[in-house]
Amino acid sequence: MNRAQSWEGSELAPDIAQAKDLADRTLTGDRRAIARSISLVEDGDPLAGEVIRLLFPHTGRAIRVGITGPPGVGKSSLISGLIKAVRAEGRSVGVVSVDPSSPFTKGALLGDRIRLTEHFLDTGVFIRSMGSRGHLGGLAETTMEAVMVLDAAGKDVVFVETVGVGQSEIEVIGISDVIILVLMPGSGDSIQALKAGVMEIPDIIVVNKKDHPQAEQMCDEIGAMLCLSAAHKEWMPPILSTQAQLDEGVTELWLAVEDYVARQRASGELERRRARQLEQEVFALALQQMERHLRREAGSNLVLADILAQVARREVDPLTAQERILTEVFGVSPVD
């Protein structure tokens, strides 16, 4: 069962006592409870809805950092270095790494568990790999809820690493307080890697593997593109160079993250950004419920079945059909 088969309206009533016990243990930072809560969310288990309801009032404290960029640029190595920087301050860390899933088996390699092994024995770090399960946009469908679990569990900083699929990674905006775009010189035409859809989302830009001969040139090209972009009139993302595997420039990157979050918090933009993200999540869940309702009703609702049959016979076009569904099935007026 996936989230489209939502917890709400399920025929399986959640065990409230079990959910409360799991939520209580998650709030204390119990690692097994955290893992169990995220697994329930991933599987769309009816119990997950009650757990999230109990945890949600305790969220909103963690700094959420989205790490995005093309595959192979060193995102996982960079996160490893950032974890060290955060832990050096005595703060706890959560990591959600989303790996691409096979379009056939829906299985995933979950390779970030391999790349972040040096942190596994650190009780102040919780790492969770999730398969995208065919979901487009660089994130798994339940990433937001997984981040909420780690936030409620008391993690001070939560890093979210996306699949690395290019322009469709803009979904990371919906769950992050600050977005880091990681790029690498010498991986082909750098301008191709800086398409508008990706360049409009970062708050900080990192050119990793700064020892590469083309690193400085790439930084200059990025700077020139940012100067021409209308999207960055209020905030010009700093361009930083790192050598993640040697931890060079990583501390400076973390300081840039803290500075950006502090500025956003002081201006009130952080609160407004989080409010927009939650609104987006509510809309997404509502749309999934509407789709589920329509699919369930397609075989039994005579009005809906007739509209779909007319479309199949090409007597009614899809645009007219959706207007009729809104008015005749849901009883609402279409909005332009």
Protein Blocks (a to p, Z undefined) as FASTA:
>chain_A
ZZklcfehpabdcdfklmmmmmmmmmnopaklmmmmmmmmmnopaklmmmmmmmmmmgok
accdddeddehiommmmmmmmmmmmmmnopacdddddddddfklopafklmlmmmmmmmm
pmkbccddddeklpahhiafklmmmmmmmmmnopabdcdddebnajmlmmmmmmpfbdcd
dddehiajfklmmgfklmmmpmbdcdehklbmklmmmmmmmmmmmmmpmklmmbccdddd
ddfknopoklmmmmmmmmmmmmmmmnommmmmmmmmmmmmmmmmmmmmmmmmmmmmmmmm
mklmmmmmmmmnopacfklmmmmmmmmmnopacdZZ
